[in-house]
Amino acid sequence: MSLPEKADDVGRRRCAMSGDLVARDAAAFFHQDGSSPCVSALHAVDGVWLEDDTGRRLLDLHGNTAHHIGYAHPELIAALKEQLDTLPFSPRRFTNAPAVALAEQLLSKWPGPPARVLFATGGSDAIEIALKLARVATGRHETISVEDSYHGHGFGAFGLSRAAPDPRLGPFLPGRHHVTPYWHPDDGAARMVEGVKRALAASSQIGALIAEPIRSNCHVPPPWLWPQIRQLCDAHGVLLIFDEIPSGLGKTGRFFAFEHVGATPDAVVLGKALGGGVLPIAAVIADARLNLAPELALGHYTHEKNPVTSRAALTTIDIIARQGLIERAAQLEDAIRARVARMRQDIPLIDHVRGKGLLLAIGLDPARVCETGISIEAIIGLLREHGLSTTAKDPSSFGFSLPMTINDAELDWAFTSLGEALAAARVS
């Protein structure tokens, strides 16, 4: 019988294994911004926690905004196992109970006129379904979108994000009009409205305006902005499409983020957390009056009505409703703002909290960041050293986007670690 390994020997072995896996990943995958090479290798996920192959646990403040109900929620895992045992796949042209129930559930949440849905396997695809609906309904192919936004990586969706993507990628869809973002520090909201007016005056071929009602980087618009944009769209026969892939499903304290902004869109796109942090699924909910082209394949995907992904989404929505997670997100926002305000008295590096519900970012004082000589990337590294996983939102802020299932003890732990990390940043 061999003797048990010492704890430090186990730790060294696991570190070596983790490093080996990261190296193998870097050798096997195409490298791209934000995902490869990786920072470490995960061994397990559970609730609000990530555990890497070294045994280190990290409270996840980012989760690609897919972890609304945390990771590996036991009810969701049980439902998916049951679904795999009953109906794991449904070919196109057939329907199934989970897909129909999911469609009906989403439509029951919709606050606008009668609507219909289509499902896709990812947010980018769902964005492009919404664009197709707008083209069919209006007979126009041009779009207005917000500069420096993000709507996915399909050639149709990615071109909406920036007027001039990297030229190495070549041309994107024609007819894209980009306007100043409302979060621009120099009177951005007013400039955005003027930009929309100019685009509408310059072209009669604009069929859709697409934007996030509340930006995933946690910028909340002024209350007058979206009602004005809605009026402009109506006056010119332009459809308003809201991208709620990161912000929907209760993350902001309302089921739809647009319920905060005073304007109901013609279509909304959901994704990311819709699959419960387990499976990829996205959905378009749109005005039923756009049901104009049954002879076209607008979103005819192999997994369009997949019973397993549909069950994941249906169970996720049920968990959110039954556990009161939307109300909890709204309540925790107030608690978090109060705690950050108190923390700011001892750590003046902290400047503000922005966002809604649990779609939040913590902003640092840019002048003090400059004084410390520490970059936001270094601050993200300090947060990771203190057990918090997140990403930068801009050069002086980072995400504080907690799962809606976080309990009070975990929230206390997050704030203790946050204080320690920022105190270390102040003196480093």
C-alpha positions in Angstrom: 0.0 0.0 0.0 1.5 3.3 -1.0 1.5 6.2 1.5 -0.9 9.1 0.9 0.6 12.0 -0.9 1.3 15.1 1.0 -1.1 18.0 0.4 1.6 20.2 -1.2 2.6 17.3 -3.5 -1.1 16.9 -4.6 -1.2 20.7 -5.2 1.9 20.6 -7.3 0.6 17.6 -9.3 -2.7 19.4 -10.0 -1.0 22.6 -11.0 1.2 20.7 -13.5 -1.9 19.0 -14.9 -3.7 22.3 -15.2 -0.8 23.9 -16.9 -0.5 20.9 -19.3 -4.2 21.2 -20.2 -3.9 24.9 -20.9 -0.8 24.3 -23.0 -2.7 21.5 -24.9 -5.6 23.8 -25.4 -3.3 26.6 -26.8 -1.8 24.1 -29.2 -5.1 22.7 -30.4 -7.4 25.7 -30.8 -7.2 28.7 -33.1 -6.2 31.6 -30.9 -8.8 34.4 -30.5 -9.4 37.4 -28.3 -11.0 36.5 -25.0 -11.0 32.7 -25.2 -7.7 31.2 -26.3 -5.1 30.9 -24.8 -7.0 30.3 -21.6 -6.2 31.6 -18.1 -6.6 28.1 -16.5 -8.5 24.8 -16.8 -11.8 24.1 -15.0 -12.3 21.0 -13.1 -15.9 21.6 -11.8 -18.7 24.2 -11.5 -21.3 24.4 -8.8 -23.7 27.3 -8.0 -21.8 30.5 -8.0 -18.4 28.7 -8.0 -15.8 27.7 -10.5 -13.1 25.2 -9.5 -10.0 25.0 -11.6 -7.7 22.0 -11.9 -5.5 23.2 -9.1 -8.4 23.1 -6.7 -8.7 26.8 -6.5 -12.3 28.0 -6.2 -13.4 31.3 -7.8 -16.7 33.1 -7.2 -17.9 33.9 -10.8 -18.8 37.6 -11.3 -19.0 37.2 -15.1 -20.2 33.8 -16.3 -20.6 35.1 -19.9 -24.0 36.3 -18.4 -25.2 32.7 -18.8 -25.2 31.8 -15.1 -28.4 33.5 -14.0 -29.4 30.3 -12.0 -25.9 29.5 -11.1 -24.0 26.4 -12.4 -25.3 22.8 -12.4 -28.6 23.7 -10.8 -29.8 20.3 -9.4 -33.4 20.7 -10.7 -32.1 21.6 -14.2 -29.7 18.6 -14.3 -32.4 16.3 -13.2 -34.8 17.6 -15.8 -32.2 17.2 -18.6 -31.4 13.6 -17.5 -35.1 12.8 -17.7 -35.4 14.4 -21.1 -32.5 12.4 -22.4 -34.2 9.3 -21.3 -37.5 10.1 -23.0 -36.9 12.3 -26.2 -33.4 13.4 -26.8 -33.9 14.8 -30.4 -36.6 15.9 -32.7 -35.9 16.2 -36.5 -37.1 19.3 -38.3 -40.8 19.2 -39.4 -41.7 17.5 -36.1 -42.7 19.2 -32.9 -42.5 18.1 -29.3 -43.9 19.0 -25.9 -40.9 20.9 -24.4 -40.5 23.1 -27.5 -44.2 24.0 -27.6 -44.3 24.6 -23.9 -41.3 26.9 -24.1 -42.8 28.9 -26.9 -46.0 29.3 -24.9 -44.1 30.2 -21.7 -42.2 32.9 -23.5 -45.3 34.3 -25.1 -47.0 34.5 -21.8 -44.2 36.8 -20.6 -44.5 39.2 -23.6 -46.1 42.5 -22.6 -46.9 43.7 -26.1 -49.5 42.7 -28.7 -49.8 39.1 -29.8 -46.5 37.6 -30.7 -44.8 34.5 -32.1 -41.4 32.9 -31.6 -38.5 31.2 -33.3 -35.6 29.3 -31.6 -32.0 29.1 -32.6 -28.8 27.5 -31.2 -27.1 30.8 -30.4 -27.6 34.5 -30.0 -25.9 35.5 -33.2 -28.2 33.3 -35.2 -31.2 34.6 -33.4 -30.2 38.2 -34.2 -30.0 37.4 -37.8 -33.5 35.8 -37.7 -34.8 39.1 -36.3 -33.1 40.9 -39.2 -34.7 38.6 -41.7 -38.2 39.2 -40.2 -37.6 42.9 -40.4 -36.5 42.7 -44.1 -39.6 40.6 -45.0 -42.0 42.9 -43.1 -40.6 46.2 -44.3 -39.2 45.4 -47.7 -36.0 47.2 -46.7 -32.6 45.9 -45.9 -30.7 48.6 -44.1 -30.1 48.9 -40.4 -29.3 51.4 -37.7 -27.2 50.1 -34.8 -25.1 51.6 -32.0 -21.3 52.0 -32.5 -19.2 49.8 -30.1 -22.1 47.5 -29.3 -22.1 43.8 -29.6 -24.6 41.5 -31.3 -22.7 38.3 -32.1 -20.2 37.0 -34.5 -22.1 36.0 -37.6 -21.3 38.1 -40.6 -24.8 39.7 -40.3 -24.7 40.2 -36.6 -21.1 41.3 -36.1 -21.3 44.0 -38.7 -23.9 45.7 -36.5 -21.4 46.2 -33.7 -19.0 48.5 -35.4 -19.0 50.7 -38.5 -15.4 49.6 -39.4 -14.6 46.1 -38.2 -11.0 44.8 -38.8 -10.5 45.1 -42.5 -8.9 41.6 -42.7 -12.4 40.2 -42.3 -13.6 41.8 -45.5 -17.0 43.4 -46.2 -20.1 42.9 -44.0 -23.7 43.4 -44.9 -24.3 46.7 -46.8 -26.5 49.5 -45.6 -25.3 49.6 -42.0 -25.8 53.0 -40.3 -24.0 53.4 -36.9 -24.8 56.1 -34.4 -23.1 57.5 -31.3 -23.7 55.3 -28.2 -25.9 56.8 -25.5 -23.1 55.9 -23.0 -20.6 58.2 -24.7 -19.5 60.7 -22.0 -19.9 63.7 -24.3 -23.8 64.0 -24.4 -24.0 60.6 -26.0 -27.8 60.1 -25.7 -28.6 63.3 -27.4 -26.0 62.6 -30.1 -27.5 59.1 -30.6 -31.0 60.5 -31.2 -29.6 63.1 -33.7 -27.6 60.3 -35.4 -30.8 58.2 -35.8 -32.6 61.2 -37.3 -29.8 61.8 -39.8 -29.8 58.2 -40.9 -33.5 58.1 -41.3 -33.4 61.3 -43.4 -30.6 60.0 -45.5 -32.1 56.7 -46.5 -35.6 55.3 -47.1 -34.3 51.7 -47.0 -33.8 51.4 -43.3 -36.0 48.5 -42.0 -34.7 48.0 -38.5 -33.0 49.7 -35.6 -31.3 47.2 -33.3 -29.7 47.8 -29.9 -29.4 46.6 -26.3 -32.0 48.4 -24.2 -29.5 48.3 -21.3 -26.0 47.6 -22.4 -24.2 44.4 -21.3 -21.4 46.6 -20.1 -24.0 47.9 -17.6 -24.7 51.4 -19.0 -28.3 52.4 -18.2 -29.9 54.9 -20.7 -31.7 58.1 -19.6 -35.4 57.5 -19.2 -36.4 59.6 -22.2 -34.1 57.9 -24.8 -36.0 54.8 -25.9 -39.4 56.4 -26.0 -38.0 59.0 -28.4 -36.3 56.3 -30.5 -39.6 54.3 -30.5 -41.4 57.4 -31.8 -38.8 57.9 -34.6 -39.1 54.2 -35.6 -42.9 54.4 -35.7 -42.8 57.6 -37.8 -40.6 56.0 -40.4 -42.0 52.5 -40.4 -38.8 51.0 -38.9 -38.9 48.0 -36.6 -37.3 48.3 -33.2 -35.3 45.2 -32.2 -33.9 44.8 -28.7 -31.0 42.5 -28.1 -31.4 41.1 -24.5 -29.1 38.1 -25.0 -27.1 39.1 -21.9 -29.7 41.2 -20.0 -33.0 39.3 -20.3 -34.7 36.6 -18.2 -34.8 38.7 -15.0 -31.1 39.7 -14.6 -32.0 43.4 -14.4 -34.9 42.9 -11.9 -37.6 42.6 -14.6 -38.1 39.6 -16.9 -37.3 41.8 -19.9 -34.7 44.5 -19.6 -36.8 46.7 -21.9 -39.5 46.9 -19.1 -37.2 49.4 -17.5 -36.8 51.8 -20.4 -40.3 52.9 -21.4 -40.5 51.3 -24.9 -41.7 47.9 -26.1 -39.9 46.6 -29.2 -41.3 44.9 -32.2 -38.9 42.0 -31.5 -36.6 40.9 -28.7 -33.8 38.4 -28.7 -33.0 36.2 -25.7 -30.0 33.8 -25.3 -27.1 32.9 -23.1 -28.8 32.2 -19.7 -31.8 30.7 -21.5 -30.1 27.4 -21.5 -29.5 27.5 -17.7 -25.7 27.7 -18.1 -25.7 24.2 -19.5 -26.9 24.2 -23.1 -27.0 26.7 -26.0 -30.4 28.0 -27.0 -31.6 31.4 -28.1 -35.1 32.8 -29.0 -36.7 35.6 -31.0 -40.0 36.9 -29.7 -41.7 39.2 -32.3 -44.9 40.8 -33.1 -47.3 38.3 -34.7 -47.9 40.7 -37.6 -44.4 39.8 -38.8 -45.7 36.3 -39.6 -45.7 37.2 -43.3 -43.5 34.7 -45.1 -44.4 31.0 -44.4 -42.8 30.1 -47.7 -39.4 31.2 -46.5 -37.0 29.4 -44.2 -36.2 32.2 -41.7 -34.7 30.1 -38.9 -34.8 26.6 -40.2 -32.0 25.0 -38.0 -31.3 21.4 -37.4 -31.8 21.9 -33.7 -34.6 24.5 -34.1 -37.0 22.6 -31.7 -34.5 20.4 -29.9 -36.4 18.9 -26.9 -33.3 18.9 -24.7 -32.4 22.5 -25.2 -36.0 23.5 -25.0 -36.4 21.6 -21.7 -33.3 23.4 -20.4 -34.9 26.8 -21.2 -38.3 25.8 -19.9 -36.8 24.5 -16.6 -34.6 27.6 -16.2 -37.6 30.0 -16.6 -39.6 27.9 -14.1 -36.7 28.0 -11.5 -36.4 31.8 -12.0 -40.1 32.3 -11.4 -40.6 29.7 -8.6 -37.6 30.9 -6.6 -38.5 34.6 -6.9 -35.1 35.3 -8.5 -36.3 38.4 -10.5 -37.4 40.0 -7.3 -34.2 39.0 -5.6 -32.1 40.6 -8.3 -33.9 43.9 -7.8 -33.5 43.7 -4.0 -29.8 42.8 -4.2 -29.1 45.8 -6.4 -30.1 48.1 -3.6 -28.0 46.1 -1.1 -25.0 46.0 -3.3 -25.1 49.7 -4.0 -25.3 50.5 -0.3 -22.4 48.2 0.5 -20.2 49.6 -2.3 -20.9 53.1 -1.0 -19.7 52.1 2.5 -16.7 50.4 1.0 -15.8 53.6 -0.9 -15.2 55.4 2.4 -12.2 53.2 3.1 -11.2 52.5 -0.5 -11.5 55.7 -2.5 -10.2 53.8 -5.6 -13.9 52.8 -5.9 -16.0 55.4 -7.8 -19.4 54.0 -8.6 -21.7 51.1 -9.4 -23.7 51.1 -12.6 -26.3 48.8 -14.1 -29.6 47.3 -13.1 -30.5 44.4 -10.9 -27.5 42.0 -10.9 -26.3 43.2 -14.3 -23.7 45.4 -12.6 -20.2 46.8 -13.0 -18.0 48.5 -10.4 -16.3 51.6 -11.8 -13.0 52.8 -10.4 -11.8 56.4 -10.2 -9.8 56.8 -13.4 -7.5 59.4 -11.8 -6.7 57.1 -8.9 -6.2 54.2 -11.2 -3.7 56.3 -13.0 -2.0 57.3 -9.7 -1.5 53.7 -8.7 0.0 52.9 -12.0 -2.0 49.6 -12.1 -3.9 48.6 -15.2 -7.4 47.2 -15.2 -5.9 43.9 -16.4 -3.7 43.8 -13.3 -6.7 44.6 -11.1 -8.6 41.7 -12.7 -5.6 39.5 -11.9 -5.7 40.7 -8.2 -9.4 39.9 -8.0 -8.6 36.4 -9.4 -5.9 35.9 -6.7 -8.5 36.8 -4.1 -11.0 34.3 -5.4 -13.1 36.4 -7.8 -13.4 35.8 -11.5 -14.5 38.7 -13.7 -13.6 40.7 -16.8 -12.9 44.3 -17.6 -15.8 46.4 -18.9 -13.6 49.4 -19.9 -10.1 50.7 -18.7 -11.5 51.6 -15.3 -14.3 49.2 -14.5 -15.0 45.5 -14.1 -18.1 43.3 -14.0 -19.9 42.5 -10.8 -22.6 40.3 -12.4 -23.7 37.8 -9.8 -25.9 34.8 -10.3 -29.4 35.5 -9.1 -29.1 32.4 -6.9 -26.3 33.8 -4.8 -27.0 33.5 -1.0 -26.2 36.0 1.7 -23.1 34.2 2.9 -21.7 34.0 -0.6 -22.4 37.7 -1.1 -20.6 38.5 2.1 -17.6 36.4 1.0 -17.5 38.3 -2.4 -17.4 41.7 -0.7 -14.7 40.6 1.7 -12.6 39.3 -1.2 -13.4 42.5 -3.2 -12.2 44.7 -0.4 -9.0 42.7 0.1 -8.2 42.8 -3.6 -8.8 46.5 -4.1 -6.8 47.3 -0.9 -4.0 45.4 -2.4 -4.4 47.3 -5.7 -4.2 50.6 -3.8 -0.8 49.8 -2.2 0.8 47.8 -5.0 
